[in-house]
Amino acid sequence: MGFGIVKRSVSIAGHRTSISLEEPFWASLREIADRDKISIQALIGRIDAERGEQNLSSAIRVFVLTDLRQRLTTSSSNGTAAL
């Protein structure tokens, strides 16, 4: 299951930066941004503002995992199918 790292450039708080993530994390970010009706760049900006001293790529991975876990918990407690 070898997912390669994909590097993308984004603008955060007025400066350009590169972020390296596995493709499944990029896909999940797109899904979350679509669900929240915001751009991926805006979503990454929000994650960046809340990450503290944590590495941005790591903060994004943790954010995606936390979002997934919350959705699974919510769907489980509602008796609906997950995702």
N, C-alpha and C positions, 0 to 999 in steps of 0.2 A: 504494500500500500504506500508507494512512494510519491507523496505529493510534493512537487517542487515549490520552491520559494518564488513568489512573484513580487517584484519591486515596483512600486508606483510612487509618483510624486504628487503631493497635495500641498495646498496653501493653508496654513493654520495661523491665525492671528496675524495675518499679513506677511508671513515668511514661508518660503518653499522648504519642504522637507521630503525625504524619501522614507517610505515605510516598506518593510519586507515582511510578507505574510504568506502562508500557504494558501492556495486557491480556495479551499473550502471556507477559510475565514473571510476572504474577500467576498465570496458568494453570500455568506451569512450577513456580512455588513450591508450588502445591497438589499437583502430581504428585510432587514431591520429598518433601514432607511426608507424603503418603499412603504413598509407598514406604518412608520411614523410620519410619512409624507414630508421627509426632509432629504437633502442631498447627502451622499456619503461623506463629502467634505465637511458638512455641518455636523454630522454625527461624530466624525473623527475629532472635530474641534471640541465638541462636548466632552468626549472621552479624555482628550488632552487636558482640558481645564480641570478635570476631576482626578487626574492620576497621581498627583503628588510627585514623589521622587521616582516612581516606577517607570521603567522603560516603556515607550509608547507602544511598540509592537506587543509587548507582554500585556500592557493594559488593555489593548484591543482584544487580545485572545481571552483574557479574563472576562471582559465585558460580554463577548459573544457567548461564552460558557454560562455566565450568570443569567443572561437573557434566556438561553435555552432551558436552563434548570427551572427558572421561574415559569416559563410556559408549560413545561412538563408538569410541574406541581399544580398549576392552575387548572390544566386540562384534566389531570388526575382527580382533583377534588371536585370538579364539575361533572365528572363521569363522561367526559367527551374524549374523543380520540386525540392523542398527542400530535401536535403539529398539524 
